[in-house]
Amino acid sequence: MTNVLLFIAVVVVWGLTWFAMHLQLGAAPVEVAIFWRFALSLVLLGGWLCLSGRLRRPATECVPWLIAMGMCLFSGNYLVLYRSAAYLASGMVSVI
C-alpha cells in the first residue's frame, strides 16, 4: 500500500509541474521564476532535512562537482525548459 501511495504522489506532483510552469510564465522573467522556484524548494527541503537531522555537509572535494551539477542539471535544464514552454503545448512540456 505504501508503494502505491508513493507512486500516486509522484504522478500527481510531476503531473502538476506543467501547471506551475504555466502560472509562472509571463508573470516574471524566466530566470527570476526559476530562482524563486528553487529558493522555495531549498527552504522546504532544507528545513525538513535540518529539522529531521538528516542534513549532512558534503566532503570538501565534492563541492566543486556539486556546484557544477547544480548549474548544469538544474539551472541550465530548467532555463531551457521554461524558455521552450513559451513555444510548446503544455502537454508536450509535461512529458519532457
Chimera marker file (.cmm) of the C-alpha trace (Angstrom):
<marker_set name="trace">
<marker id="1" x="0.000" y="0.000" z="0.000" r="1" g="1" b="0" radius="0.5"/>
<marker id="2" x="2.868" y="2.390" z="0.789" r="1" g="1" b="0" radius="0.5"/>
<marker id="3" x="4.372" y="1.912" z="-2.685" r="1" g="1" b="0" radius="0.5"/>
<marker id="4" x="1.036" y="2.710" z="-4.301" r="1" g="1" b="0" radius="0.5"/>
<marker id="5" x="0.703" y="5.936" z="-2.295" r="1" g="1" b="0" radius="0.5"/>
<marker id="6" x="4.266" y="6.952" z="-3.134" r="1" g="1" b="0" radius="0.5"/>
<marker id="7" x="3.633" y="6.253" z="-6.815" r="1" g="1" b="0" radius="0.5"/>
<marker id="8" x="0.439" y="8.300" z="-6.760" r="1" g="1" b="0" radius="0.5"/>
<marker id="9" x="2.252" y="11.171" z="-5.015" r="1" g="1" b="0" radius="0.5"/>
<marker id="10" x="4.990" y="11.198" z="-7.679" r="1" g="1" b="0" radius="0.5"/>
<marker id="11" x="2.455" y="11.082" z="-10.518" r="1" g="1" b="0" radius="0.5"/>
<marker id="12" x="0.425" y="13.943" z="-9.043" r="1" g="1" b="0" radius="0.5"/>
<marker id="13" x="3.453" y="16.151" z="-8.321" r="1" g="1" b="0" radius="0.5"/>
<marker id="14" x="5.097" y="15.584" z="-11.703" r="1" g="1" b="0" radius="0.5"/>
<marker id="15" x="1.759" y="15.783" z="-13.461" r="1" g="1" b="0" radius="0.5"/>
<marker id="16" x="1.080" y="19.219" z="-12.000" r="1" g="1" b="0" radius="0.5"/>
<marker id="17" x="4.540" y="20.567" z="-12.788" r="1" g="1" b="0" radius="0.5"/>
<marker id="18" x="3.344" y="21.887" z="-16.142" r="1" g="1" b="0" radius="0.5"/>
<marker id="19" x="0.614" y="23.814" z="-14.346" r="1" g="1" b="0" radius="0.5"/>
<marker id="20" x="3.134" y="25.505" z="-12.046" r="1" g="1" b="0" radius="0.5"/>
<marker id="21" x="5.272" y="26.398" z="-15.051" r="1" g="1" b="0" radius="0.5"/>
<marker id="22" x="2.235" y="27.761" z="-16.870" r="1" g="1" b="0" radius="0.5"/>
<marker id="23" x="1.410" y="30.001" z="-13.902" r="1" g="1" b="0" radius="0.5"/>
<marker id="24" x="4.978" y="31.298" z="-13.707" r="1" g="1" b="0" radius="0.5"/>
<marker id="25" x="5.414" y="32.058" z="-17.400" r="1" g="1" b="0" radius="0.5"/>
<marker id="26" x="4.834" y="35.694" z="-18.210" r="1" g="1" b="0" radius="0.5"/>
<marker id="27" x="4.461" y="36.768" z="-14.585" r="1" g="1" b="0" radius="0.5"/>
<marker id="28" x="8.216" y="37.274" z="-14.254" r="1" g="1" b="0" radius="0.5"/>
<marker id="29" x="11.321" y="36.754" z="-16.375" r="1" g="1" b="0" radius="0.5"/>
<marker id="30" x="12.250" y="33.102" z="-16.774" r="1" g="1" b="0" radius="0.5"/>
<marker id="31" x="15.410" y="33.425" z="-14.705" r="1" g="1" b="0" radius="0.5"/>
<marker id="32" x="13.508" y="35.011" z="-11.808" r="1" g="1" b="0" radius="0.5"/>
<marker id="33" x="10.811" y="32.325" z="-11.919" r="1" g="1" b="0" radius="0.5"/>
<marker id="34" x="13.445" y="29.585" z="-11.777" r="1" g="1" b="0" radius="0.5"/>
<marker id="35" x="15.245" y="31.326" z="-8.913" r="1" g="1" b="0" radius="0.5"/>
<marker id="36" x="12.084" y="31.589" z="-6.800" r="1" g="1" b="0" radius="0.5"/>
<marker id="37" x="11.053" y="28.020" z="-7.558" r="1" g="1" b="0" radius="0.5"/>
<marker id="38" x="14.397" y="26.640" z="-6.389" r="1" g="1" b="0" radius="0.5"/>
<marker id="39" x="14.584" y="29.053" z="-3.458" r="1" g="1" b="0" radius="0.5"/>
<marker id="40" x="11.226" y="27.776" z="-2.228" r="1" g="1" b="0" radius="0.5"/>
<marker id="41" x="12.286" y="24.156" z="-2.660" r="1" g="1" b="0" radius="0.5"/>
<marker id="42" x="15.560" y="24.878" z="-0.838" r="1" g="1" b="0" radius="0.5"/>
<marker id="43" x="13.701" y="26.339" z="2.125" r="1" g="1" b="0" radius="0.5"/>
<marker id="44" x="11.168" y="23.498" z="2.276" r="1" g="1" b="0" radius="0.5"/>
<marker id="45" x="13.529" y="20.567" z="1.687" r="1" g="1" b="0" radius="0.5"/>
<marker id="46" x="16.477" y="22.090" z="3.559" r="1" g="1" b="0" radius="0.5"/>
<marker id="47" x="14.276" y="22.984" z="6.502" r="1" g="1" b="0" radius="0.5"/>
<marker id="48" x="12.798" y="19.489" z="6.630" r="1" g="1" b="0" radius="0.5"/>
<marker id="49" x="16.262" y="17.891" z="6.451" r="1" g="1" b="0" radius="0.5"/>
<marker id="50" x="17.563" y="20.192" z="9.220" r="1" g="1" b="0" radius="0.5"/>
<marker id="51" x="14.611" y="19.508" z="11.472" r="1" g="1" b="0" radius="0.5"/>
<marker id="52" x="14.806" y="15.755" z="10.908" r="1" g="1" b="0" radius="0.5"/>
<marker id="53" x="18.581" y="15.674" z="11.484" r="1" g="1" b="0" radius="0.5"/>
<marker id="54" x="19.307" y="14.253" z="8.021" r="1" g="1" b="0" radius="0.5"/>
<marker id="55" x="21.215" y="17.221" z="6.594" r="1" g="1" b="0" radius="0.5"/>
<marker id="56" x="24.901" y="16.377" z="6.158" r="1" g="1" b="0" radius="0.5"/>
<marker id="57" x="27.756" y="18.535" z="4.915" r="1" g="1" b="0" radius="0.5"/>
<marker id="58" x="29.382" y="17.167" z="1.730" r="1" g="1" b="0" radius="0.5"/>
<marker id="59" x="33.101" y="16.451" z="1.574" r="1" g="1" b="0" radius="0.5"/>
<marker id="60" x="35.156" y="19.484" z="0.562" r="1" g="1" b="0" radius="0.5"/>
<marker id="61" x="36.492" y="17.832" z="-2.602" r="1" g="1" b="0" radius="0.5"/>
<marker id="62" x="32.900" y="17.166" z="-3.780" r="1" g="1" b="0" radius="0.5"/>
<marker id="63" x="31.719" y="20.791" z="-3.527" r="1" g="1" b="0" radius="0.5"/>
<marker id="64" x="33.005" y="21.953" z="-6.976" r="1" g="1" b="0" radius="0.5"/>
<marker id="65" x="31.337" y="18.959" z="-8.615" r="1" g="1" b="0" radius="0.5"/>
<marker id="66" x="28.087" y="19.621" z="-6.774" r="1" g="1" b="0" radius="0.5"/>
<marker id="67" x="28.133" y="23.265" z="-7.878" r="1" g="1" b="0" radius="0.5"/>
<marker id="68" x="28.785" y="22.236" z="-11.489" r="1" g="1" b="0" radius="0.5"/>
<marker id="69" x="25.992" y="19.667" z="-11.332" r="1" g="1" b="0" radius="0.5"/>
<marker id="70" x="23.591" y="22.227" z="-9.884" r="1" g="1" b="0" radius="0.5"/>
<marker id="71" x="24.417" y="24.770" z="-12.571" r="1" g="1" b="0" radius="0.5"/>
<marker id="72" x="24.144" y="22.314" z="-15.462" r="1" g="1" b="0" radius="0.5"/>
<marker id="73" x="21.453" y="19.898" z="-14.383" r="1" g="1" b="0" radius="0.5"/>
<marker id="74" x="19.090" y="22.148" z="-12.504" r="1" g="1" b="0" radius="0.5"/>
<marker id="75" x="19.680" y="25.736" z="-13.617" r="1" g="1" b="0" radius="0.5"/>
<marker id="76" x="20.536" y="25.149" z="-17.259" r="1" g="1" b="0" radius="0.5"/>
<marker id="77" x="17.982" y="22.397" z="-17.721" r="1" g="1" b="0" radius="0.5"/>
<marker id="78" x="15.140" y="24.440" z="-16.255" r="1" g="1" b="0" radius="0.5"/>
<marker id="79" x="16.168" y="27.565" z="-18.139" r="1" g="1" b="0" radius="0.5"/>
<marker id="80" x="15.888" y="25.720" z="-21.459" r="1" g="1" b="0" radius="0.5"/>
<marker id="81" x="12.638" y="24.010" z="-20.400" r="1" g="1" b="0" radius="0.5"/>
<marker id="82" x="10.986" y="27.270" z="-19.312" r="1" g="1" b="0" radius="0.5"/>
<marker id="83" x="12.051" y="29.028" z="-22.493" r="1" g="1" b="0" radius="0.5"/>
<marker id="84" x="10.659" y="26.191" z="-24.608" r="1" g="1" b="0" radius="0.5"/>
<marker id="85" x="7.375" y="26.202" z="-22.667" r="1" g="1" b="0" radius="0.5"/>
<marker id="86" x="6.543" y="29.522" z="-24.306" r="1" g="1" b="0" radius="0.5"/>
<marker id="87" x="6.528" y="27.794" z="-27.724" r="1" g="1" b="0" radius="0.5"/>
<marker id="88" x="5.369" y="24.227" z="-26.999" r="1" g="1" b="0" radius="0.5"/>
<marker id="89" x="1.990" y="22.898" z="-25.913" r="1" g="1" b="0" radius="0.5"/>
<marker id="90" x="1.765" y="22.369" z="-22.148" r="1" g="1" b="0" radius="0.5"/>
<marker id="91" x="1.153" y="18.633" z="-22.592" r="1" g="1" b="0" radius="0.5"/>
<marker id="92" x="4.424" y="18.295" z="-24.505" r="1" g="1" b="0" radius="0.5"/>
<marker id="93" x="6.305" y="20.225" z="-21.826" r="1" g="1" b="0" radius="0.5"/>
<marker id="94" x="4.913" y="17.964" z="-19.074" r="1" g="1" b="0" radius="0.5"/>
<marker id="95" x="6.095" y="14.871" z="-20.974" r="1" g="1" b="0" radius="0.5"/>
<marker id="96" x="9.559" y="16.344" z="-21.495" r="1" g="1" b="0" radius="0.5"/>
<link id1="1" id2="2" r="1" g="1" b="0" radius="0.2"/>
<link id1="2" id2="3" r="1" g="1" b="0" radius="0.2"/>
<link id1="3" id2="4" r="1" g="1" b="0" radius="0.2"/>
<link id1="4" id2="5" r="1" g="1" b="0" radius="0.2"/>
<link id1="5" id2="6" r="1" g="1" b="0" radius="0.2"/>
<link id1="6" id2="7" r="1" g="1" b="0" radius="0.2"/>
<link id1="7" id2="8" r="1" g="1" b="0" radius="0.2"/>
<link id1="8" id2="9" r="1" g="1" b="0" radius="0.2"/>
<link id1="9" id2="10" r="1" g="1" b="0" radius="0.2"/>
<link id1="10" id2="11" r="1" g="1" b="0" radius="0.2"/>
<link id1="11" id2="12" r="1" g="1" b="0" radius="0.2"/>
<link id1="12" id2="13" r="1" g="1" b="0" radius="0.2"/>
<link id1="13" id2="14" r="1" g="1" b="0" radius="0.2"/>
<link id1="14" id2="15" r="1" g="1" b="0" radius="0.2"/>
<link id1="15" id2="16" r="1" g="1" b="0" radius="0.2"/>
<link id1="16" id2="17" r="1" g="1" b="0" radius="0.2"/>
<link id1="17" id2="18" r="1" g="1" b="0" radius="0.2"/>
<link id1="18" id2="19" r="1" g="1" b="0" radius="0.2"/>
<link id1="19" id2="20" r="1" g="1" b="0" radius="0.2"/>
<link id1="20" id2="21" r="1" g="1" b="0" radius="0.2"/>
<link id1="21" id2="22" r="1" g="1" b="0" radius="0.2"/>
<link id1="22" id2="23" r="1" g="1" b="0" radius="0.2"/>
<link id1="23" id2="24" r="1" g="1" b="0" radius="0.2"/>
<link id1="24" id2="25" r="1" g="1" b="0" radius="0.2"/>
<link id1="25" id2="26" r="1" g="1" b="0" radius="0.2"/>
<link id1="26" id2="27" r="1" g="1" b="0" radius="0.2"/>
<link id1="27" id2="28" r="1" g="1" b="0" radius="0.2"/>
<link id1="28" id2="29" r="1" g="1" b="0" radius="0.2"/>
<link id1="29" id2="30" r="1" g="1" b="0" radius="0.2"/>
<link id1="30" id2="31" r="1" g="1" b="0" radius="0.2"/>
<link id1="31" id2="32" r="1" g="1" b="0" radius="0.2"/>
<link id1="32" id2="33" r="1" g="1" b="0" radius="0.2"/>
<link id1="33" id2="34" r="1" g="1" b="0" radius="0.2"/>
<link id1="34" id2="35" r="1" g="1" b="0" radius="0.2"/>
<link id1="35" id2="36" r="1" g="1" b="0" radius="0.2"/>
<link id1="36" id2="37" r="1" g="1" b="0" radius="0.2"/>
<link id1="37" id2="38" r="1" g="1" b="0" radius="0.2"/>
<link id1="38" id2="39" r="1" g="1" b="0" radius="0.2"/>
<link id1="39" id2="40" r="1" g="1" b="0" radius="0.2"/>
<link id1="40" id2="41" r="1" g="1" b="0" radius="0.2"/>
<link id1="41" id2="42" r="1" g="1" b="0" radius="0.2"/>
<link id1="42" id2="43" r="1" g="1" b="0" radius="0.2"/>
<link id1="43" id2="44" r="1" g="1" b="0" radius="0.2"/>
<link id1="44" id2="45" r="1" g="1" b="0" radius="0.2"/>
<link id1="45" id2="46" r="1" g="1" b="0" radius="0.2"/>
<link id1="46" id2="47" r="1" g="1" b="0" radius="0.2"/>
<link id1="47" id2="48" r="1" g="1" b="0" radius="0.2"/>
<link id1="48" id2="49" r="1" g="1" b="0" radius="0.2"/>
<link id1="49" id2="50" r="1" g="1" b="0" radius="0.2"/>
<link id1="50" id2="51" r="1" g="1" b="0" radius="0.2"/>
<link id1="51" id2="52" r="1" g="1" b="0" radius="0.2"/>
<link id1="52" id2="53" r="1" g="1" b="0" radius="0.2"/>
<link id1="53" id2="54" r="1" g="1" b="0" radius="0.2"/>
<link id1="54" id2="55" r="1" g="1" b="0" radius="0.2"/>
<link id1="55" id2="56" r="1" g="1" b="0" radius="0.2"/>
<link id1="56" id2="57" r="1" g="1" b="0" radius="0.2"/>
<link id1="57" id2="58" r="1" g="1" b="0" radius="0.2"/>
<link id1="58" id2="59" r="1" g="1" b="0" radius="0.2"/>
<link id1="59" id2="60" r="1" g="1" b="0" radius="0.2"/>
<link id1="60" id2="61" r="1" g="1" b="0" radius="0.2"/>
<link id1="61" id2="62" r="1" g="1" b="0" radius="0.2"/>
<link id1="62" id2="63" r="1" g="1" b="0" radius="0.2"/>
<link id1="63" id2="64" r="1" g="1" b="0" radius="0.2"/>
<link id1="64" id2="65" r="1" g="1" b="0" radius="0.2"/>
<link id1="65" id2="66" r="1" g="1" b="0" radius="0.2"/>
<link id1="66" id2="67" r="1" g="1" b="0" radius="0.2"/>
<link id1="67" id2="68" r="1" g="1" b="0" radius="0.2"/>
<link id1="68" id2="69" r="1" g="1" b="0" radius="0.2"/>
<link id1="69" id2="70" r="1" g="1" b="0" radius="0.2"/>
<link id1="70" id2="71" r="1" g="1" b="0" radius="0.2"/>
<link id1="71" id2="72" r="1" g="1" b="0" radius="0.2"/>
<link id1="72" id2="73" r="1" g="1" b="0" radius="0.2"/>
<link id1="73" id2="74" r="1" g="1" b="0" radius="0.2"/>
<link id1="74" id2="75" r="1" g="1" b="0" radius="0.2"/>
<link id1="75" id2="76" r="1" g="1" b="0" radius="0.2"/>
<link id1="76" id2="77" r="1" g="1" b="0" radius="0.2"/>
<link id1="77" id2="78" r="1" g="1" b="0" radius="0.2"/>
<link id1="78" id2="79" r="1" g="1" b="0" radius="0.2"/>
<link id1="79" id2="80" r="1" g="1" b="0" radius="0.2"/>
<link id1="80" id2="81" r="1" g="1" b="0" radius="0.2"/>
<link id1="81" id2="82" r="1" g="1" b="0" radius="0.2"/>
<link id1="82" id2="83" r="1" g="1" b="0" radius="0.2"/>
<link id1="83" id2="84" r="1" g="1" b="0" radius="0.2"/>
<link id1="84" id2="85" r="1" g="1" b="0" radius="0.2"/>
<link id1="85" id2="86" r="1" g="1" b="0" radius="0.2"/>
<link id1="86" id2="87" r="1" g="1" b="0" radius="0.2"/>
<link id1="87" id2="88" r="1" g="1" b="0" radius="0.2"/>
<link id1="88" id2="89" r="1" g="1" b="0" radius="0.2"/>
<link id1="89" id2="90" r="1" g="1" b="0" radius="0.2"/>
<link id1="90" id2="91" r="1" g="1" b="0" radius="0.2"/>
<link id1="91" id2="92" r="1" g="1" b="0" radius="0.2"/>
<link id1="92" id2="93" r="1" g="1" b="0" radius="0.2"/>
<link id1="93" id2="94" r="1" g="1" b="0" radius="0.2"/>
<link id1="94" id2="95" r="1" g="1" b="0" radius="0.2"/>
<link id1="95" id2="96" r="1" g="1" b="0" radius="0.2"/>
</marker_set>
